[in-house]
Amino acid sequence: MDIEHALIAFSAISQETRLRVLKLLIEYGRDGVAAGALSKQLEIPHNTLSFHLSHLSQARLITSKKQGRSMIYAANNDTIQAMIGYLNENCCIREEGRENITCKPAKRGKRLC
């Protein structure tokens, strides 16, 4: 992830409603959930939710697919992991005594130093 995409992604979730939407979508996993169910669970009007879903989609934080008459939204775990990786990419390099130690990626984008 480059800095421009990181700024867009972090900016998208710097708003309370969008962060709540993304966290709920993460709970649903790859199957996702219909926009109507999101609206109901978060008690957000459909038009307001649509506005926020658009921002999350433009930041590539969520995906959508048509299923019958519904739009199904899911968290884009690849982008979320890329955000975590972006924050961790220089993990521990300035820690005293670790200047010459290379951090090794562990599972799920974490680093072991």
N, C-alpha and C positions, 0 to 999 in steps of 0.2 A: 504494500500500500504506500502510495506516495503522499506527500504532505497535503496536496490539494484535495485528494479524496478523503484523507483523514479529517481535514477541516470541515468538509461537507457532511461527513458521517457524524462527527461529534457535534456539529452544529444542529443537525437534525434531532438528536436526542437530548439537546440542552433545553428542551421545552417539556414541561411536566406531562401533558397529555400524550405526546409522542413517546416519551419514555415509558409511560404506563402501557401504551399500546404494544410497544416492542416487548416489554417484559411479559405481557400476557401471551403474545404470539410465541415467544420462546417456550412457554409452558405447553403449548399445543404441538410443538415439534414439527416434523416435516409434513404431517397431515394438514396442518393449518386449521383455520376456522372461517366460517362465513362472516362477512362484514356485519350482517344483522346481529349475529350472536355477540360480536365484539361490542357493537353499539349498546346492546342490552346489558352486557356484563359490566361495562365501564360507565354506563349511564351517560352516554354521549350521544347527542342528536346525530342522525345519519349524515347530514350535510357537513357538520363539524368533523366527524370522523373521516369522511371522505377527504377533506382538506388535509388532515394530518397523515392519512395513509399515502396521499400523493407525495408529501415531503419525504416520508420514509422510503417510498419506492424510488424517488429520484436519487436518494442517497445510496441506493442499492442495499438497504438494510432489510427489505422485505421483498417477497415475490408474490405474484398473484396469478390465479388461473380461473377460468370460467368453468363452473360445474353446474350444469342445468341453467337455472335462472339466477344463481348466486355467484358471487366472486369469493373465492377462497384465498385468504392471505396467510402467509407463513413467514417466519423469520428466516432471513438469509444467513445461515450459520457461517458460510464462507467469509462474508464481509465482517461479521461480528468477530470471528477468529482473527481476521486480518487486522482489525482495530486493536485487539489485545496484543497481537504480535508487534504492531507498530509501537505500542507503548513499551513493550518489553525488549525491543530489538537490541538495546544497549545495556541490558540488565547487568548490574554489578560492576561495570567496567571501571568505575571510579572509586570503588570500595577499597579502602586502604589495604595494601598487601595483595591485591588481586589484579593489578595492572596488566600482568602478563598471562592471566588465566582466561581462557576462552569459555564463555557460557555455552552450554550445549542445549539445544532444544529438547524439551521433554514432551510428553503427550499433551495434547490440547493447547499448544501454543505457549506453554509455560517454559521457563528456562531454569536450568540447574546451574548454579555457579559454584 
